[in-house]
Amino acid sequence: MRWRIEHDYRELKHGLGLDHFEGRTWRGWHHRVTLVTAAQAFLTRRRLDPRVRTPV
Protein backbone atom coordinates (compact mmCIF):
# COMPACT_ATOMS: atom_id res chain seq x y z
CA MET A 1 0.00 0.00 0.00
CA ARG A 2 2.82 2.39 0.81
CA TRP A 3 4.34 1.94 -2.66
CA ARG A 4 1.01 2.88 -4.27
CA ILE A 5 0.76 6.03 -2.15
CA GLU A 6 4.33 7.05 -2.99
CA HIS A 7 3.70 6.41 -6.69
CA ASP A 8 0.50 8.45 -6.69
CA TYR A 9 2.14 11.31 -4.81
CA ARG A 10 5.05 11.37 -7.27
CA GLU A 11 2.56 11.39 -10.16
CA LEU A 12 0.65 14.29 -8.56
CA LYS A 13 3.82 16.32 -8.05
CA HIS A 14 5.76 15.70 -11.23
CA GLY A 15 3.22 14.49 -13.77
CA LEU A 16 0.31 16.77 -12.93
CA GLY A 17 2.10 19.81 -11.55
CA LEU A 18 1.08 19.88 -7.91
CA ASP A 19 4.55 21.10 -6.95
CA HIS A 20 4.37 24.11 -9.32
CA PHE A 21 1.90 26.03 -7.18
CA GLU A 22 3.32 29.34 -5.89
CA GLY A 23 0.18 30.97 -4.52
CA ARG A 24 -0.27 32.42 -1.09
CA THR A 25 -3.92 31.89 -0.27
CA TRP A 26 -5.84 28.93 1.03
CA ARG A 27 -8.42 29.36 -1.73
CA GLY A 28 -5.78 29.27 -4.48
CA TRP A 29 -4.10 26.20 -3.00
CA HIS A 30 -7.48 24.48 -2.61
CA HIS A 31 -8.37 25.15 -6.26
CA ARG A 32 -5.01 23.80 -7.42
CA VAL A 33 -5.30 20.63 -5.34
CA THR A 34 -8.89 20.09 -6.52
CA LEU A 35 -7.93 20.36 -10.19
CA VAL A 36 -4.88 18.13 -9.84
CA THR A 37 -6.89 15.50 -7.95
CA ALA A 38 -9.63 15.54 -10.60
CA ALA A 39 -6.99 15.12 -13.32
CA GLN A 40 -5.46 12.18 -11.47
CA ALA A 41 -8.86 10.54 -11.04
CA PHE A 42 -9.57 10.96 -14.76
CA LEU A 43 -6.21 9.47 -15.76
CA THR A 44 -6.57 6.58 -13.31
CA ARG A 45 -10.04 5.69 -14.62
CA ARG A 46 -8.77 5.91 -18.19
CA ARG A 47 -5.75 3.72 -17.40
CA LEU A 48 -7.92 1.06 -15.75
CA ASP A 49 -10.67 1.04 -18.41
CA PRO A 50 -10.30 -2.14 -20.49
CA ARG A 51 -12.07 -0.54 -23.47
CA VAL A 52 -9.42 2.15 -23.94
CA ARG A 53 -6.64 1.14 -26.30
CA THR A 54 -3.17 2.32 -25.45
CA PRO A 55 -0.94 3.53 -28.28
CA VAL A 56 1.97 1.27 -29.09
Buried (B, 14 or more C-beta within 10 A) or exposed (E): EEEEEEEEEEBBEEEBEBEEEEEEEEEEEEEBEEEBEEBBEEEEEEEEEEEEEEEE
